[in-house]
Amino acid sequence: MAELKYDKKTGRLLFTKQMKKEYTILMPNMAPIHFKILEKVFNYYGYKSDLLNTTGPEIAQTGLKYVHNDTCYPALLVIGQFINALQSGKYDVHKVALMITQTGGGCRASNYIFLLRKALKKAGFEFVPVISLSFGMEHNSGFSLTLPLIRRFVGGLVYGDQLMLLSNQTKPYEVNKGESMALVDEWTDKISDMLIQGKGYTLEEIDETLDKITKSFTKIELNKVPKVKVGIVGEIYVKYSKMANNGLEDFLAEQDCEVCVPGLMGFASFKVDNRIEDYKMFGGSRVKYKFCSMLLNYLTKLEGLMVDAAEKYSFVPPHRYAHTKELVKGVIGYGSKMGEGWLLTAEMIELADTGYENIVCTQPFGCLPNHINGKGAIRKIKEIRPNANIVTIDYDPGAPKVNQENRIKLMLAVGKEELKKKLEAEKNAEKSESSEKSEKK
């Protein structure tokens, strides 16, 4: 068994090189398509990892037992899921570590790791190391984010976004049910193998692979009948995690809707751009500003490849970050950047502009930035985009699923009525055009 070592200054339990050989790293699964690719790449670099896919009310109850009930819902769920896994008997608790992201921002993404360590101590697992997935915030000899690993991670995010977008636009219309997700699984394995082999993450290779992926989805036989289109926005974990949003995408599919969930690449661009805006507003390191500008330029190029591939094969393309940013001028300031910040407001406006005007804004209990930039911005959004049909749904341990779904159904009822009006208007316009042609003859 690996010897436990602690940081001399902070007393933090370290993840050592010896642990890398012996320990399984448990990770929460936020976005299934993306994380499945990243897990395989991660394992290639000598780590043994396991994505936690557990769900159920016991997760939240475990979180409530070891975390203060005023803590935001995503933190409560992630910590509850970790401790539930340790208590399950599935793992040797003396040979597991936990991994969680840490961004350094002013929101939960910085504080999770400290809440988790406190909860582990309370649950009797203080000997389980916690790894910070961050850029230099905490150092462990057994884990490091190398440039090759980062480049593969970015490639995984690009492919994950495109697969999510393509499957969402084909799944509701497929003639042979299950074909879209089968293709997602097939490409997930191919992409993982490709990245492991050191291929598929340069701009040229990504361009070529995106073209192949997108083209393959055009082979799926579709029956394109008009459907209510719904966009999902909100706090990043609740927005993507099936456990956190009570299977929101599955529920919308049952209601015969087409769903659009903005991708992770936009959020990544937002986080990098925040550093640039900080420099513009407050000054700071010129070197950091130039580095972030180069990184944003790189992400913009990747985004362009995704858009080009989607447009080439007649799919609704991913949103361009630069355009999304322009949409909130005069609505909200770029200094609003805690959590999802102004990006949340911008995504709702963009969804309304691209045909997904029926919007579910997922709000976790205790997330003040989300309430300000989400619920707080709705009146202004409806002023400038009257077609926006937005419902805000609160997610917390005490929120009954049936109440959440009933509120969404009310929003969908409006969406269905508007779709009916639109189809009738198009039908009348066709009749009028046909009559005019007949008169001319």
Residue, then its C-alpha position, 0 to 999 in steps of 0.5 A: m500500500a502506498e505511503l500517505k504523504y502530506d503537504k508540509k505547508t497546508g497539511r493536504l493529503l498528496f496524490t503520489k507517483q506510487m498511488k498513480k500505479e495502484y489507485t483507481i481515480l473516481m470522477p463524476n460524469m457530467a457530459p457522457i459523450h465527452f467524458k467517455i472519450l476523455e476517460k479513455v485518453f486519461n487511462y492511456y496516460g497511465y491512470k486507472s479511472d472510473l466514471l461514476n454513473t450512479t443516480g437515484p435519490e440516495i445520492a442527494q441524501t448522502g450529500l445532505k448528510y455530509v454537506h451543509n444543506d445551504t450548499c449549491y445543489p451541484a456540489l451536494l450531488v457531486i460530493g454525495q456521489f463520491i461518498n456514496a461510491l466509497q460506501s458502496g463496497k465496490y472499491d477498496v477505499h484504501k486504493v482510490a482517489l477522487m478527482i474534481t475540477q478547480t478553476g480558481g474563479g469566485c464560484r463553487a468551482s473553486n470551493y468544491i475541493f475544500l467542501l469535499r475534503k471536509a465531507l470526507k473527514k466527516a464520513g471517515f475517509e480522510f485517507v482518500p486523496v483528492i486531485s485538483l484538475s486545474f492549471g497549477m492550483e495544487h501540485n501532486s507528484g502523481f498527476s500533472l496536466t501535460l501539453p499532449l494530454i491537454r491537446r487530446f482533451v481539447g480534441g475530445l471536447v470538440y468531437g464530443d460537442q459535434l456528436m452531441l449536436l448531430s445526435n440531437q438533430t437526428k435522434p428525434y426524426e430517425v426512422n430506425k430508432g437507436e441509430s443515432m446513438a449507435l453511431v455516437d458509440e461507434w465514433t466515440d470508440k474510434i475517436s478515443d483510439m485515434l487520440i490514444q495513437g497520437k492522431g486526430y488533434t491537430l487542426e488539419e486532422i480535426d477538420e478531416t475527422l469532423d467532416k467524416i463524422t458529420k457526413s456519417f450522420t447524413k446516412i441516417e434515414l430521417n422523417k423530418v416532421p415539424k416538432v417543438k424545438v427546445g433549448i437547454v441552458g443553465e448552470i453547467y453541471v445541471k445543464y448537462s448531468k442527467m442525475a442533476n436535471n432528472g433526465l431532462e433530455d429524456f423527458l423532452a424526447e418523450q414529449d416529442c421535442e428536438v433538443c439543443v444543448p449549447g456545447l462545452m467549447g463555448f463555455a471554454s471560450f468564455k472562461v478564457d475570454n474572461r481573463i482577457e476582459d479582466y485585463k481590459m477592465f482592471g489591467g494586469s499581466r500583459v503576458k497572461y493577456k497575450f497567452c489568453s488571446m492566442l488560446l482564444n484564437y485557437l479555440t475560435k479556429l476549432e469552433g470554425l471547423m465545427v461550424d463549417a462541417a455542420e453547414k456543409y451537410s445542412f445541419v444547424p451549426p454550433h453557435r459562434y462564440a464571437h457572435t454570442k458575445e455580441l448579442v448581450k451588448g446593452v443587455i448585460g456587462y462582460g464583467s458579469k462572469m461568476g459561474e456561467g455569467w453573461l454567457l447564460t443570458a447570451e445563450m438564451i438570446e441565441l437559441a431564440d434566434t436559431g429556432y429553439e425559442n422554447i427554453v428551459c433554464t436549469q437553476p440549482f438551488g444556491c447558485l446566485p449568478n445563475h439566478i441573476n443571469g438566468k431568471g433575472a435576465i428573462r424580462k429583458i430577453k423577452e423585450i428584445r426577443p418576444n418569441a422567447n418562451i422561457v421557463t426556469i426550473d429550480y433543482d434541489p433535493g426537495a424539488p419534486k420531479v413531477n412539479q418540474e415536469n408539469r412546469i415544463k409541460l406548460m411551457l411546451a403547450v405554448g410552444k406547440e400552439e406557436l408551432k401550430k400557428k406557424l404551420e397554418a401561416e405557411k400553409n395559407a401563404e402557399k395557398s395564396e401563392s398558388s392562387e396568384k400563379s393560377e390567376k396569372k395563367 
